[in-house]
Amino acid sequence: MKIKYFVLAAVLGTTLHSCVVLSPKKYKGLLAQRDSLTARTGTLEDQVGGLEGDTAKLHRDIATLRRDLAALQGSYNSLNDKYGALSTNYNTSTSKVSQLSADLQKREQRLKEVEDILKKRDEATNALKEKLQKALLGFQQNGLTVDIRNGKVYVSLTDKLLFPSGSIIIDEKGKAALKQLAAVLQKEPDINMSVEGHTDNKKIINLGQIKDNWDLSVLRATSVTRYLIDVEKIAPQRLTATGRGEFQPIDNANTPEALSRNRRIEIVLSPKLDELYNLITK
């Protein structure tokens, strides 16, 4: 409307300014010109109205886009933070996995080394058992046995093979057996020996200085140990003597045969495990 009034004012101003009396023809021309301008003005107003509507819509679209952009920026920032946290966790996990993998490899290597040493020990123990069985074959009918328990060789000699009844003095049969045993052990310097005395559960009667089964087991173990050191020249550093009394029977029956089996000397042969000990403790 403002444009329409402006156009009319312009036309009237021009007409008045000219101060000329218009002929009917010119007057009609001016009216036609006015009508044309009025129509054009209406068109322009419609276009301006359309442009104003488009502008308002663009403002609304821009506002919507800004909100969407802010939301997307927030999502991006959140995802970026999560990615940073995941990246940190990944790096930490990767470091831990690498450390655990290295530790596992070390443990596997140590395990292999221990298994190799134990395998060598078992092979040496079996070989020693075979040597002793061959060397002591003639005494096995008199109550001598050789077996392996817990990686150690046990040479078990019943008391009747070593001692007269109730005595701690080794007889000739016992000395012959110990001599054969010592001949094998002299060739095995890495074998330590524990001489263990065992008795049955019958109480000792009238044995003078020997008070009970503890005394008897200890004195018999000491007697065998001294014979191996003094006569067979086994290094004393390789030997220990212990008395077990009646408390580690191998047969719990109360028959004469079971009691005889329980009265024994066991010589426990153990390979030196310095290599294994050093490996475990390092």
Sequence and secondary structure as in RCSB ss.txt:
>XXXX:A:sequence
MKIKYFVLAAVLGTTLHSCVVLSPKKYKGLLAQRDSLTARTGTLEDQVGGLEGDTAKLHRDIATLRRDLAALQGS
YNSLNDKYGALSTNYNTSTSKVSQLSADLQKREQRLKEVEDILKKRDEATNALKEKLQKALLGFQQNGLTVDIRN
GKVYVSLTDKLLFPSGSIIIDEKGKAALKQLAAVLQKEPDINMSVEGHTDNKKIINLGQIKDNWDLSVLRATSVT
RYLIDVEKIAPQRLTATGRGEFQPIDNANTPEALSRNRRIEIVLSPKLDELYNLITK
>XXXX:A:secstr
 HHHHHHHHHHHHHHHHHT    HHHHHHHHHHHHHHHHHHHHHHHHHHHHHHHHHHHHHHHHHHHHHHHHHHHH
HHHHHHHHHHHHHHHHHHHHHHHHHHHHHHHHHHHHHHHHHHHHHHHHHHHHHHHHHHHHTGGGGGGTEEEEEET
TEEEEEEEHHHH  TT  S  HHHHHHHHHHHHHHTT TTEEEEEEEE  SS   S TT  SHHHHHHHHHHHHH
HHHHHTS   GGGEEEEEEETSS S    SHHHHHHHSEEEEEEEE  HHHHHHHH 
